[in-house]
Amino acid sequence: MQYIPSSGPFIPIAKLIVVFPALAYQLFFEDHTAAAVVELEKNVTRTIRATLRTIDSPPPAAFLKSPDSYLSGWNDVDIVRNN
């Protein structure tokens, strides 16, 4: 298999979140990997329900937009449900 390089320069995620704020959680995974694992494993059911959404049950607007937490967009939601 032959390697095909990207067509342009590498742009760090930190620079892209200005334009794509829903990529901010990637900084949390990159910069605080151990904390991300703890957060995701704390309540696996909640993590899965927060992540797997449908158009009929969308996530809160703040979901994925924190560089300090994956699930903080759900802080004001008592129970994460898939309707």
mmCIF file of the N, C-alpha and C atoms, coordinates in Angstrom:
data_MODEL
# 
_entry.id   MODEL 
# 
loop_
_atom_site.group_PDB 
_atom_site.id 
_atom_site.type_symbol 
_atom_site.label_atom_id 
_atom_site.label_alt_id 
_atom_site.label_comp_id 
_atom_site.label_asym_id 
_atom_site.label_entity_id 
_atom_site.label_seq_id 
_atom_site.pdbx_PDB_ins_code 
_atom_site.Cartn_x 
_atom_site.Cartn_y 
_atom_site.Cartn_z 
_atom_site.occupancy 
_atom_site.B_iso_or_equiv 
_atom_site.pdbx_formal_charge 
_atom_site.auth_seq_id 
_atom_site.auth_comp_id 
_atom_site.auth_asym_id 
_atom_site.auth_atom_id 
_atom_site.pdbx_PDB_model_num 
ATOM 1   N N  . MET A 1 1  ? 0.846   -1.174 0.000  1.00 0.00 ? 1  MET A N  1 
ATOM 2   C CA . MET A 1 1  ? 0.000   0.000  0.000  1.00 0.00 ? 1  MET A CA 1 
ATOM 3   C C  . MET A 1 1  ? 0.898   1.245  0.000  1.00 0.00 ? 1  MET A C  1 
ATOM 4   N N  . GLN A 1 2  ? 0.576   2.170  -0.817 1.00 0.00 ? 2  GLN A N  1 
ATOM 5   C CA . GLN A 1 2  ? 1.369   3.381  -0.926 1.00 0.00 ? 2  GLN A CA 1 
ATOM 6   C C  . GLN A 1 2  ? 0.762   4.492  -0.072 1.00 0.00 ? 2  GLN A C  1 
ATOM 7   N N  . TYR A 1 3  ? 1.618   5.232  0.621  1.00 0.00 ? 3  TYR A N  1 
ATOM 8   C CA . TYR A 1 3  ? 1.188   6.351  1.455  1.00 0.00 ? 3  TYR A CA 1 
ATOM 9   C C  . TYR A 1 3  ? 0.920   7.572  0.584  1.00 0.00 ? 3  TYR A C  1 
ATOM 10  N N  . ILE A 1 4  ? -0.223  8.192  0.777  1.00 0.00 ? 4  ILE A N  1 
ATOM 11  C CA . ILE A 1 4  ? -0.558  9.414  0.046  1.00 0.00 ? 4  ILE A CA 1 
ATOM 12  C C  . ILE A 1 4  ? -0.662  10.541 1.071  1.00 0.00 ? 4  ILE A C  1 
ATOM 13  N N  . PRO A 1 5  ? 0.231   11.503 1.019  1.00 0.00 ? 5  PRO A N  1 
ATOM 14  C CA . PRO A 1 5  ? 0.211   12.585 1.999  1.00 0.00 ? 5  PRO A CA 1 
ATOM 15  C C  . PRO A 1 5  ? -1.004  13.497 1.798  1.00 0.00 ? 5  PRO A C  1 
ATOM 16  N N  . SER A 1 6  ? -1.334  14.228 2.860  1.00 0.00 ? 6  SER A N  1 
ATOM 17  C CA . SER A 1 6  ? -2.449  15.178 2.752  1.00 0.00 ? 6  SER A CA 1 
ATOM 18  C C  . SER A 1 6  ? -2.095  16.271 1.755  1.00 0.00 ? 6  SER A C  1 
ATOM 19  N N  . SER A 1 7  ? -3.108  16.934 1.281  1.00 0.00 ? 7  SER A N  1 
ATOM 20  C CA . SER A 1 7  ? -2.876  17.931 0.240  1.00 0.00 ? 7  SER A CA 1 
ATOM 21  C C  . SER A 1 7  ? -2.491  19.304 0.787  1.00 0.00 ? 7  SER A C  1 
ATOM 22  N N  . GLY A 1 8  ? -2.558  19.465 2.080  1.00 0.00 ? 8  GLY A N  1 
ATOM 23  C CA . GLY A 1 8  ? -2.239  20.778 2.641  1.00 0.00 ? 8  GLY A CA 1 
ATOM 24  C C  . GLY A 1 8  ? -1.522  20.655 3.968  1.00 0.00 ? 8  GLY A C  1 
ATOM 25  N N  . PRO A 1 9  ? -1.235  21.767 4.590  1.00 0.00 ? 9  PRO A N  1 
ATOM 26  C CA . PRO A 1 9  ? -0.536  21.720 5.874  1.00 0.00 ? 9  PRO A CA 1 
ATOM 27  C C  . PRO A 1 9  ? -1.466  21.242 6.990  1.00 0.00 ? 9  PRO A C  1 
ATOM 28  N N  . PHE A 1 10 ? -0.881  20.645 8.011  1.00 0.00 ? 10 PHE A N  1 
ATOM 29  C CA . PHE A 1 10 ? -1.622  20.198 9.183  1.00 0.00 ? 10 PHE A CA 1 
ATOM 30  C C  . PHE A 1 10 ? -2.118  21.407 9.963  1.00 0.00 ? 10 PHE A C  1 
ATOM 31  N N  . ILE A 1 11 ? -3.379  21.387 10.346 1.00 0.00 ? 11 ILE A N  1 
ATOM 32  C CA . ILE A 1 11 ? -3.955  22.464 11.146 1.00 0.00 ? 11 ILE A CA 1 
ATOM 33  C C  . ILE A 1 11 ? -4.384  21.863 12.477 1.00 0.00 ? 11 ILE A C  1 
ATOM 34  N N  . PRO A 1 12 ? -3.811  22.320 13.586 1.00 0.00 ? 12 PRO A N  1 
ATOM 35  C CA . PRO A 1 12 ? -4.174  21.772 14.889 1.00 0.00 ? 12 PRO A CA 1 
ATOM 36  C C  . PRO A 1 12 ? -5.648  22.018 15.223 1.00 0.00 ? 12 PRO A C  1 
ATOM 37  N N  . ILE A 1 13 ? -6.239  21.088 15.956 1.00 0.00 ? 13 ILE A N  1 
ATOM 38  C CA . ILE A 1 13 ? -7.640  21.212 16.367 1.00 0.00 ? 13 ILE A CA 1 
ATOM 39  C C  . ILE A 1 13 ? -7.871  22.520 17.124 1.00 0.00 ? 13 ILE A C  1 
ATOM 40  N N  . ALA A 1 14 ? -6.924  22.919 17.938 1.00 0.00 ? 14 ALA A N  1 
ATOM 41  C CA . ALA A 1 14 ? -7.076  24.158 18.716 1.00 0.00 ? 14 ALA A CA 1 
ATOM 42  C C  . ALA A 1 14 ? -7.355  25.359 17.819 1.00 0.00 ? 14 ALA A C  1 
ATOM 43  N N  . LYS A 1 15 ? -6.829  25.354 16.629 1.00 0.00 ? 15 LYS A N  1 
ATOM 44  C CA . LYS A 1 15 ? -7.083  26.461 15.688 1.00 0.00 ? 15 LYS A CA 1 
ATOM 45  C C  . LYS A 1 15 ? -8.420  26.294 14.971 1.00 0.00 ? 15 LYS A C  1 
ATOM 46  N N  . LEU A 1 16 ? -8.871  25.060 14.815 1.00 0.00 ? 16 LEU A N  1 
ATOM 47  C CA . LEU A 1 16 ? -10.117 24.803 14.103 1.00 0.00 ? 16 LEU A CA 1 
ATOM 48  C C  . LEU A 1 16 ? -11.365 25.069 14.941 1.00 0.00 ? 16 LEU A C  1 
ATOM 49  N N  . ILE A 1 17 ? -11.248 25.020 16.282 1.00 0.00 ? 17 ILE A N  1 
ATOM 50  C CA . ILE A 1 17 ? -12.458 25.180 17.088 1.00 0.00 ? 17 ILE A CA 1 
ATOM 51  C C  . ILE A 1 17 ? -13.044 26.581 17.022 1.00 0.00 ? 17 ILE A C  1 
ATOM 52  N N  . VAL A 1 18 ? -12.283 27.527 16.542 1.00 0.00 ? 18 VAL A N  1 
ATOM 53  C CA . VAL A 1 18 ? -12.832 28.865 16.323 1.00 0.00 ? 18 VAL A CA 1 
ATOM 54  C C  . VAL A 1 18 ? -13.930 28.798 15.257 1.00 0.00 ? 18 VAL A C  1 
ATOM 55  N N  . VAL A 1 19 ? -13.698 28.000 14.244 1.00 0.00 ? 19 VAL A N  1 
ATOM 56  C CA . VAL A 1 19 ? -14.649 27.852 13.149 1.00 0.00 ? 19 VAL A CA 1 
ATOM 57  C C  . VAL A 1 19 ? -15.625 26.701 13.403 1.00 0.00 ? 19 VAL A C  1 
ATOM 58  N N  . PHE A 1 20 ? -15.137 25.647 14.043 1.00 0.00 ? 20 PHE A N  1 
ATOM 59  C CA . PHE A 1 20 ? -15.945 24.445 14.317 1.00 0.00 ? 20 PHE A CA 1 
ATOM 60  C C  . PHE A 1 20 ? -15.962 24.180 15.820 1.00 0.00 ? 20 PHE A C  1 
ATOM 61  N N  . PRO A 1 21 ? -16.770 24.900 16.596 1.00 0.00 ? 21 PRO A N  1 
ATOM 62  C CA . PRO A 1 21 ? -16.749 24.758 18.057 1.00 0.00 ? 21 PRO A CA 1 
ATOM 63  C C  . PRO A 1 21 ? -17.111 23.355 18.553 1.00 0.00 ? 21 PRO A C  1 
ATOM 64  N N  . ALA A 1 22 ? -17.816 22.573 17.765 1.00 0.00 ? 22 ALA A N  1 
ATOM 65  C CA . ALA A 1 22 ? -18.172 21.221 18.192 1.00 0.00 ? 22 ALA A CA 1 
ATOM 66  C C  . ALA A 1 22 ? -16.983 20.258 18.151 1.00 0.00 ? 22 ALA A C  1 
ATOM 67  N N  . LEU A 1 23 ? -15.811 20.735 17.785 1.00 0.00 ? 23 LEU A N  1 
ATOM 68  C CA . LEU A 1 23 ? -14.592 19.922 17.849 1.00 0.00 ? 23 LEU A CA 1 
ATOM 69  C C  . LEU A 1 23 ? -13.825 20.144 19.150 1.00 0.00 ? 23 LEU A C  1 
ATOM 70  N N  . ALA A 1 24 ? -14.311 21.027 20.013 1.00 0.00 ? 24 ALA A N  1 
ATOM 71  C CA . ALA A 1 24 ? -13.587 21.373 21.239 1.00 0.00 ? 24 ALA A CA 1 
ATOM 72  C C  . ALA A 1 24 ? -13.349 20.166 22.137 1.00 0.00 ? 24 ALA A C  1 
ATOM 73  N N  . TYR A 1 25 ? -14.274 19.231 22.173 1.00 0.00 ? 25 TYR A N  1 
ATOM 74  C CA . TYR A 1 25 ? -14.093 18.043 23.011 1.00 0.00 ? 25 TYR A CA 1 
ATOM 75  C C  . TYR A 1 25 ? -12.839 17.264 22.631 1.00 0.00 ? 25 TYR A C  1 
ATOM 76  N N  . GLN A 1 26 ? -12.393 17.400 21.382 1.00 0.00 ? 26 GLN A N  1 
ATOM 77  C CA . GLN A 1 26 ? -11.179 16.716 20.945 1.00 0.00 ? 26 GLN A CA 1 
ATOM 78  C C  . GLN A 1 26 ? -9.961  17.195 21.737 1.00 0.00 ? 26 GLN A C  1 
ATOM 79  N N  . LEU A 1 27 ? -9.964  18.471 22.116 1.00 0.00 ? 27 LEU A N  1 
ATOM 80  C CA . LEU A 1 27 ? -8.872  18.991 22.951 1.00 0.00 ? 27 LEU A CA 1 
ATOM 81  C C  . LEU A 1 27 ? -8.880  18.327 24.318 1.00 0.00 ? 27 LEU A C  1 
ATOM 82  N N  . PHE A 1 28 ? -10.073 18.096 24.864 1.00 0.00 ? 28 PHE A N  1 
ATOM 83  C CA . PHE A 1 28 ? -10.191 17.402 26.142 1.00 0.00 ? 28 PHE A CA 1 
ATOM 84  C C  . PHE A 1 28 ? -9.606  16.001 26.024 1.00 0.00 ? 28 PHE A C  1 
ATOM 85  N N  . PHE A 1 29 ? -9.957  15.276 24.977 1.00 0.00 ? 29 PHE A N  1 
ATOM 86  C CA . PHE A 1 29 ? -9.420  13.931 24.794 1.00 0.00 ? 29 PHE A CA 1 
ATOM 87  C C  . PHE A 1 29 ? -7.901  13.956 24.612 1.00 0.00 ? 29 PHE A C  1 
ATOM 88  N N  . GLU A 1 30 ? -7.414  14.938 23.886 1.00 0.00 ? 30 GLU A N  1 
ATOM 89  C CA . GLU A 1 30 ? -5.981  15.023 23.612 1.00 0.00 ? 30 GLU A CA 1 
ATOM 90  C C  . GLU A 1 30 ? -5.175  15.492 24.823 1.00 0.00 ? 30 GLU A C  1 
ATOM 91  N N  . ASP A 1 31 ? -5.642  16.547 25.473 1.00 0.00 ? 31 ASP A N  1 
ATOM 92  C CA . ASP A 1 31 ? -4.869  17.167 26.554 1.00 0.00 ? 31 ASP A CA 1 
ATOM 93  C C  . ASP A 1 31 ? -5.100  16.535 27.920 1.00 0.00 ? 31 ASP A C  1 
ATOM 94  N N  . HIS A 1 32 ? -6.237  15.886 28.107 1.00 0.00 ? 32 HIS A N  1 
ATOM 95  C CA . HIS A 1 32 ? -6.591  15.321 29.411 1.00 0.00 ? 32 HIS A CA 1 
ATOM 96  C C  . HIS A 1 32 ? -7.146  13.907 29.235 1.00 0.00 ? 32 HIS A C  1 
ATOM 97  N N  . THR A 1 33 ? -6.376  13.045 28.599 1.00 0.00 ? 33 THR A N  1 
ATOM 98  C CA . THR A 1 33 ? -6.851  11.716 28.249 1.00 0.00 ? 33 THR A CA 1 
ATOM 99  C C  . THR A 1 33 ? -7.303  10.924 29.472 1.00 0.00 ? 33 THR A C  1 
ATOM 100 N N  . ALA A 1 34 ? -6.523  10.934 30.541 1.00 0.00 ? 34 ALA A N  1 
ATOM 101 C CA . ALA A 1 34 ? -6.891  10.172 31.749 1.00 0.00 ? 34 ALA A CA 1 
ATOM 102 C C  . ALA A 1 34 ? -8.200  10.686 32.336 1.00 0.00 ? 34 ALA A C  1 
ATOM 103 N N  . ALA A 1 35 ? -8.372  11.996 32.388 1.00 0.00 ? 35 ALA A N  1 
ATOM 104 C CA . ALA A 1 35 ? -9.617  12.577 32.905 1.00 0.00 ? 35 ALA A CA 1 
ATOM 105 C C  . ALA A 1 35 ? -10.792 12.221 31.995 1.00 0.00 ? 35 ALA A C  1 
ATOM 106 N N  . ALA A 1 36 ? -10.557 12.166 30.701 1.00 0.00 ? 36 ALA A N  1 
ATOM 107 C CA . ALA A 1 36 ? -11.623 11.790 29.756 1.00 0.00 ? 36 ALA A CA 1 
ATOM 108 C C  . ALA A 1 36 ? -12.071 10.359 29.997 1.00 0.00 ? 36 ALA A C  1 
ATOM 109 N N  . VAL A 1 37 ? -11.127 9.474  30.220 1.00 0.00 ? 37 VAL A N  1 
ATOM 110 C CA . VAL A 1 37 ? -11.472 8.075  30.495 1.00 0.00 ? 37 VAL A CA 1 
ATOM 111 C C  . VAL A 1 37 ? -12.313 7.974  31.762 1.00 0.00 ? 37 VAL A C  1 
ATOM 112 N N  . VAL A 1 38 ? -11.903 8.682  32.808 1.00 0.00 ? 38 VAL A N  1 
ATOM 113 C CA . VAL A 1 38 ? -12.661 8.666  34.066 1.00 0.00 ? 38 VAL A CA 1 
ATOM 114 C C  . VAL A 1 38 ? -14.073 9.199  33.835 1.00 0.00 ? 38 VAL A C  1 
ATOM 115 N N  . GLU A 1 39 ? -14.196 10.308 33.117 1.00 0.00 ? 39 GLU A N  1 
ATOM 116 C CA . GLU A 1 39 ? -15.511 10.894 32.866 1.00 0.00 ? 39 GLU A CA 1 
ATOM 117 C C  . GLU A 1 39 ? -16.408 9.946  32.071 1.00 0.00 ? 39 GLU A C  1 
ATOM 118 N N  . LEU A 1 40 ? -15.881 9.345  31.031 1.00 0.00 ? 40 LEU A N  1 
ATOM 119 C CA . LEU A 1 40 ? -16.680 8.468  30.179 1.00 0.00 ? 40 LEU A CA 1 
ATOM 120 C C  . LEU A 1 40 ? -17.074 7.172  30.882 1.00 0.00 ? 40 LEU A C  1 
ATOM 121 N N  . GLU A 1 41 ? -16.210 6.675  31.767 1.00 0.00 ? 41 GLU A N  1 
ATOM 122 C CA . GLU A 1 41 ? -16.495 5.424  32.464 1.00 0.00 ? 41 GLU A CA 1 
ATOM 123 C C  . GLU A 1 41 ? -17.339 5.609  33.726 1.00 0.00 ? 41 GLU A C  1 
ATOM 124 N N  . LYS A 1 42 ? -17.487 6.836  34.188 1.00 0.00 ? 42 LYS A N  1 
ATOM 125 C CA . LYS A 1 42 ? -18.237 7.097  35.424 1.00 0.00 ? 42 LYS A CA 1 
ATOM 126 C C  . LYS A 1 42 ? -19.664 6.576  35.318 1.00 0.00 ? 42 LYS A C  1 
ATOM 127 N N  . ASN A 1 43 ? -20.310 6.801  34.187 1.00 0.00 ? 43 ASN A N  1 
ATOM 128 C CA . ASN A 1 43 ? -21.659 6.311  33.954 1.00 0.00 ? 43 ASN A CA 1 
ATOM 129 C C  . ASN A 1 43 ? -21.749 5.973  32.465 1.00 0.00 ? 43 ASN A C  1 
ATOM 130 N N  . VAL A 1 44 ? -21.438 4.742  32.136 1.00 0.00 ? 44 VAL A N  1 
ATOM 131 C CA . VAL A 1 44 ? -21.351 4.316  30.742 1.00 0.00 ? 44 VAL A CA 1 
ATOM 132 C C  . VAL A 1 44 ? -22.693 4.466  30.030 1.00 0.00 ? 44 VAL A C  1 
ATOM 133 N N  . THR A 1 45 ? -23.782 4.142  30.712 1.00 0.00 ? 45 THR A N  1 
ATOM 134 C CA . THR A 1 45 ? -25.103 4.274  30.098 1.00 0.00 ? 45 THR A CA 1 
ATOM 135 C C  . THR A 1 45 ? -25.365 5.724  29.719 1.00 0.00 ? 45 THR A C  1 
ATOM 136 N N  . ARG A 1 46 ? -25.067 6.656  30.630 1.00 0.00 ? 46 ARG A N  1 
ATOM 137 C CA . ARG A 1 46 ? -25.268 8.078  30.343 1.00 0.00 ? 46 ARG A CA 1 
ATOM 138 C C  . ARG A 1 46 ? -24.378 8.526  29.184 1.00 0.00 ? 46 ARG A C  1 
ATOM 139 N N  . THR A 1 47 ? -23.136 8.070  29.176 1.00 0.00 ? 47 THR A N  1 
ATOM 140 C CA . THR A 1 47 ? -22.215 8.427  28.094 1.00 0.00 ? 47 THR A CA 1 
ATOM 141 C C  . THR A 1 47 ? -22.747 7.954  26.744 1.00 0.00 ? 47 THR A C  1 
ATOM 142 N N  . ILE A 1 48 ? -23.209 6.721  26.676 1.00 0.00 ? 48 ILE A N  1 
ATOM 143 C CA . ILE A 1 48 ? -23.712 6.180  25.412 1.00 0.00 ? 48 ILE A CA 1 
ATOM 144 C C  . ILE A 1 48 ? -24.979 6.917  24.989 1.00 0.00 ? 48 ILE A C  1 
ATOM 145 N N  . ARG A 1 49 ? -25.884 7.145  25.921 1.00 0.00 ? 49 ARG A N  1 
ATOM 146 C CA . ARG A 1 49 ? -27.122 7.852  25.575 1.00 0.00 ? 49 ARG A CA 1 
ATOM 147 C C  . ARG A 1 49 ? -26.865 9.300  25.181 1.00 0.00 ? 49 ARG A C  1 
ATOM 148 N N  . ALA A 1 50 ? -25.859 9.918  25.764 1.00 0.00 ? 50 ALA A N  1 
ATOM 149 C CA . ALA A 1 50 ? -25.512 11.288 25.387 1.00 0.00 ? 50 ALA A CA 1 
ATOM 150 C C  . ALA A 1 50 ? -24.898 11.338 23.994 1.00 0.00 ? 50 ALA A C  1 
ATOM 151 N N  . THR A 1 51 ? -24.183 10.297 23.637 1.00 0.00 ? 51 THR A N  1 
ATOM 152 C CA . THR A 1 51 ? -23.463 10.266 22.366 1.00 0.00 ? 51 THR A CA 1 
ATOM 153 C C  . THR A 1 51 ? -24.346 9.843  21.195 1.00 0.00 ? 51 THR A C  1 
ATOM 154 N N  . LEU A 1 52 ? -25.150 8.826  21.388 1.00 0.00 ? 52 LEU A N  1 
ATOM 155 C CA . LEU A 1 52 ? -25.961 8.272  20.300 1.00 0.00 ? 52 LEU A CA 1 
ATOM 156 C C  . LEU A 1 52 ? -27.343 8.912  20.312 1.00 0.00 ? 52 LEU A C  1 
ATOM 157 N N  . ARG A 1 53 ? -27.529 9.901  19.477 1.00 0.00 ? 53 ARG A N  1 
ATOM 158 C CA . ARG A 1 53 ? -28.772 10.670 19.445 1.00 0.00 ? 53 ARG A CA 1 
ATOM 159 C C  . ARG A 1 53 ? -29.466 10.486 18.104 1.00 0.00 ? 53 ARG A C  1 
ATOM 160 N N  . THR A 1 54 ? -30.743 10.849 18.087 1.00 0.00 ? 54 THR A N  1 
ATOM 161 C CA . THR A 1 54 ? -31.492 10.844 16.840 1.00 0.00 ? 54 THR A CA 1 
ATOM 162 C C  . THR A 1 54 ? -31.973 12.266 16.563 1.00 0.00 ? 54 THR A C  1 
ATOM 163 N N  . ILE A 1 55 ? -32.481 12.482 15.395 1.00 0.00 ? 55 ILE A N  1 
ATOM 164 C CA . ILE A 1 55 ? -32.998 13.801 15.046 1.00 0.00 ? 55 ILE A CA 1 
ATOM 165 C C  . ILE A 1 55 ? -34.192 14.170 15.929 1.00 0.00 ? 55 ILE A C  1 
ATOM 166 N N  . ASP A 1 56 ? -34.915 13.163 16.403 1.00 0.00 ? 56 ASP A N  1 
ATOM 167 C CA . ASP A 1 56 ? -36.060 13.397 17.286 1.00 0.00 ? 56 ASP A CA 1 
ATOM 168 C C  . ASP A 1 56 ? -35.645 13.684 18.725 1.00 0.00 ? 56 ASP A C  1 
ATOM 169 N N  . SER A 1 57 ? -34.411 13.382 19.074 1.00 0.00 ? 57 SER A N  1 
ATOM 170 C CA . SER A 1 57 ? -33.912 13.584 20.431 1.00 0.00 ? 57 SER A CA 1 
ATOM 171 C C  . SER A 1 57 ? -32.496 14.158 20.368 1.00 0.00 ? 57 SER A C  1 
ATOM 172 N N  . PRO A 1 58 ? -32.374 15.397 19.906 1.00 0.00 ? 58 PRO A N  1 
ATOM 173 C CA . PRO A 1 58 ? -31.047 15.982 19.701 1.00 0.00 ? 58 PRO A CA 1 
ATOM 174 C C  . PRO A 1 58 ? -30.355 16.324 21.022 1.00 0.00 ? 58 PRO A C  1 
ATOM 175 N N  . PRO A 1 59 ? -29.047 16.447 20.996 1.00 0.00 ? 59 PRO A N  1 
ATOM 176 C CA . PRO A 1 59 ? -28.312 16.834 22.191 1.00 0.00 ? 59 PRO A CA 1 
ATOM 177 C C  . PRO A 1 59 ? -28.471 18.328 22.464 1.00 0.00 ? 59 PRO A C  1 
ATOM 178 N N  . PRO A 1 60 ? -28.109 18.774 23.671 1.00 0.00 ? 60 PRO A N  1 
ATOM 179 C CA . PRO A 1 60 ? -28.131 20.211 23.957 1.00 0.00 ? 60 PRO A CA 1 
ATOM 180 C C  . PRO A 1 60 ? -27.127 20.956 23.065 1.00 0.00 ? 60 PRO A C  1 
ATOM 181 N N  . ALA A 1 61 ? -27.367 22.219 22.857 1.00 0.00 ? 61 ALA A N  1 
ATOM 182 C CA . ALA A 1 61 ? -26.497 23.028 21.993 1.00 0.00 ? 61 ALA A CA 1 
ATOM 183 C C  . ALA A 1 61 ? -25.046 23.050 22.483 1.00 0.00 ? 61 ALA A C  1 
ATOM 184 N N  . ALA A 1 62 ? -24.833 22.921 23.781 1.00 0.00 ? 62 ALA A N  1 
ATOM 185 C CA . ALA A 1 62 ? -23.477 22.993 24.339 1.00 0.00 ? 62 ALA A CA 1 
ATOM 186 C C  . ALA A 1 62 ? -22.699 21.681 24.232 1.00 0.00 ? 62 ALA A C  1 
ATOM 187 N N  . PHE A 1 63 ? -23.360 20.595 23.817 1.00 0.00 ? 63 PHE A N  1 
ATOM 188 C CA . PHE A 1 63 ? -22.678 19.300 23.730 1.00 0.00 ? 63 PHE A CA 1 
ATOM 189 C C  . PHE A 1 63 ? -21.511 19.362 22.760 1.00 0.00 ? 63 PHE A C  1 
ATOM 190 N N  . LEU A 1 64 ? -20.379 18.842 23.184 1.00 0.00 ? 64 LEU A N  1 
ATOM 191 C CA . LEU A 1 64 ? -19.117 18.737 22.431 1.00 0.00 ? 64 LEU A CA 1 
ATOM 192 C C  . LEU A 1 64 ? -18.337 20.049 22.340 1.00 0.00 ? 64 LEU A C  1 
ATOM 193 N N  . LYS A 1 65 ? -18.815 21.106 22.948 1.00 0.00 ? 65 LYS A N  1 
ATOM 194 C CA . LYS A 1 65 ? -18.187 22.415 22.759 1.00 0.00 ? 65 LYS A CA 1 
ATOM 195 C C  . LYS A 1 65 ? -17.287 22.841 23.914 1.00 0.00 ? 65 LYS A C  1 
ATOM 196 N N  . SER A 1 66 ? -16.963 21.911 24.807 1.00 0.00 ? 66 SER A N  1 
ATOM 197 C CA . SER A 1 66 ? -16.079 22.226 25.927 1.00 0.00 ? 66 SER A CA 1 
ATOM 198 C C  . SER A 1 66 ? -14.729 21.551 25.744 1.00 0.00 ? 66 SER A C  1 
ATOM 199 N N  . PRO A 1 67 ? -13.635 22.302 25.901 1.00 0.00 ? 67 PRO A N  1 
ATOM 200 C CA . PRO A 1 67 ? -12.314 21.683 25.848 1.00 0.00 ? 67 PRO A CA 1 
ATOM 201 C C  . PRO A 1 67 ? -11.932 21.041 27.180 1.00 0.00 ? 67 PRO A C  1 
ATOM 202 N N  . ASP A 1 68 ? -12.832 21.109 28.178 1.00 0.00 ? 68 ASP A N  1 
ATOM 203 C CA . ASP A 1 68 ? -12.542 20.593 29.513 1.00 0.00 ? 68 ASP A CA 1 
ATOM 204 C C  . ASP A 1 68 ? -13.414 19.413 29.916 1.00 0.00 ? 68 ASP A C  1 
ATOM 205 N N  . SER A 1 69 ? -14.341 18.994 29.056 1.00 0.00 ? 69 SER A N  1 
ATOM 206 C CA . SER A 1 69 ? -15.246 17.901 29.387 1.00 0.00 ? 69 SER A CA 1 
ATOM 207 C C  . SER A 1 69 ? -15.970 17.443 28.130 1.00 0.00 ? 69 SER A C  1 
ATOM 208 N N  . TYR A 1 70 ? -16.254 16.151 28.076 1.00 0.00 ? 70 TYR A N  1 
ATOM 209 C CA . TYR A 1 70 ? -17.044 15.622 26.974 1.00 0.00 ? 70 TYR A CA 1 
ATOM 210 C C  . TYR A 1 70 ? -18.535 15.767 27.254 1.00 0.00 ? 70 TYR A C  1 
ATOM 211 N N  . LEU A 1 71 ? -18.927 15.531 28.496 1.00 0.00 ? 71 LEU A N  1 
ATOM 212 C CA . LEU A 1 71 ? -20.343 15.483 28.842 1.00 0.00 ? 71 LEU A CA 1 
ATOM 213 C C  . LEU A 1 71 ? -20.885 16.750 29.493 1.00 0.00 ? 71 LEU A C  1 
ATOM 214 N N  . SER A 1 72 ? -20.097 17.787 29.631 1.00 0.00 ? 72 SER A N  1 
ATOM 215 C CA . SER A 1 72 ? -20.566 18.979 30.342 1.00 0.00 ? 72 SER A CA 1 
ATOM 216 C C  . SER A 1 72 ? -21.767 19.645 29.677 1.00 0.00 ? 72 SER A C  1 
ATOM 217 N N  . GLY A 1 73 ? -21.970 19.441 28.414 1.00 0.00 ? 73 GLY A N  1 
ATOM 218 C CA . GLY A 1 73 ? -23.152 19.989 27.744 1.00 0.00 ? 73 GLY A CA 1 
ATOM 219 C C  . GLY A 1 73 ? -24.446 19.414 28.290 1.00 0.00 ? 73 GLY A C  1 
ATOM 220 N N  . TRP A 1 74 ? -24.345 18.309 28.999 1.00 0.00 ? 74 TRP A N  1 
ATOM 221 C CA . TRP A 1 74 ? -25.508 17.640 29.593 1.00 0.00 ? 74 TRP A CA 1 
ATOM 222 C C  . TRP A 1 74 ? -25.676 17.985 31.067 1.00 0.00 ? 74 TRP A C  1 
ATOM 223 N N  . ASN A 1 75 ? -24.868 18.891 31.617 1.00 0.00 ? 75 ASN A N  1 
ATOM 224 C CA . ASN A 1 75 ? -24.914 19.179 33.050 1.00 0.00 ? 75 ASN A CA 1 
ATOM 225 C C  . ASN A 1 75 ? -26.292 19.594 33.546 1.00 0.00 ? 75 ASN A C  1 
ATOM 226 N N  . ASP A 1 76 ? -27.069 20.266 32.747 1.00 0.00 ? 76 ASP A N  1 
ATOM 227 C CA . ASP A 1 76 ? -28.387 20.734 33.167 1.00 0.00 ? 76 ASP A CA 1 
ATOM 228 C C  . ASP A 1 76 ? -29.505 19.736 32.867 1.00 0.00 ? 76 ASP A C  1 
ATOM 229 N N  . VAL A 1 77 ? -29.136 18.556 32.404 1.00 0.00 ? 77 VAL A N  1 
ATOM 230 C CA . VAL A 1 77 ? -30.122 17.527 32.071 1.00 0.00 ? 77 VAL A CA 1 
ATOM 231 C C  . VAL A 1 77 ? -30.033 16.433 33.128 1.00 0.00 ? 77 VAL A C  1 
ATOM 232 N N  . ASP A 1 78 ? -31.135 16.196 33.856 1.00 0.00 ? 78 ASP A N  1 
ATOM 233 C CA . ASP A 1 78 ? -31.130 15.199 34.919 1.00 0.00 ? 78 ASP A CA 1 
ATOM 234 C C  . ASP A 1 78 ? -30.947 13.789 34.392 1.00 0.00 ? 78 ASP A C  1 
ATOM 235 N N  . ILE A 1 79 ? -31.683 13.422 33.371 1.00 0.00 ? 79 ILE A N  1 
ATOM 236 C CA . ILE A 1 79 ? -31.618 12.077 32.805 1.00 0.00 ? 79 ILE A CA 1 
ATOM 237 C C  . ILE A 1 79 ? -31.450 12.205 31.294 1.00 0.00 ? 79 ILE A C  1 
ATOM 238 N N  . VAL A 1 80 ? -30.449 11.555 30.769 1.00 0.00 ? 80 VAL A N  1 
ATOM 239 C CA . VAL A 1 80 ? -30.244 11.545 29.330 1.00 0.00 ? 80 VAL A CA 1 
ATOM 240 C C  . VAL A 1 80 ? -31.072 10.405 28.786 1.00 0.00 ? 80 VAL A C  1 
ATOM 241 N N  . ARG A 1 81 ? -32.034 10.734 27.940 1.00 0.00 ? 81 ARG A N  1 
ATOM 242 C CA . ARG A 1 81 ? -32.959 9.721  27.397 1.00 0.00 ? 81 ARG A CA 1 
ATOM 243 C C  . ARG A 1 81 ? -32.892 9.705  25.872 1.00 0.00 ? 81 ARG A C  1 
ATOM 244 N N  . ASN A 1 82 ? -33.090 8.558  25.346 1.00 0.00 ? 82 ASN A N  1 
ATOM 245 C CA . ASN A 1 82 ? -33.329 8.415  23.907 1.00 0.00 ? 82 ASN A CA 1 
ATOM 246 C C  . ASN A 1 82 ? -34.818 8.206  23.753 1.00 0.00 ? 82 ASN A C  1 
ATOM 247 N N  . ASN A 1 83 ? -35.510 9.165  23.184 1.00 0.00 ? 83 ASN A N  1 
ATOM 248 C CA . ASN A 1 83 ? -36.966 9.060  23.030 1.00 0.00 ? 83 ASN A CA 1 
ATOM 249 C C  . ASN A 1 83 ? -37.320 8.307  21.780 1.00 0.00 ? 83 ASN A C  1 
# 
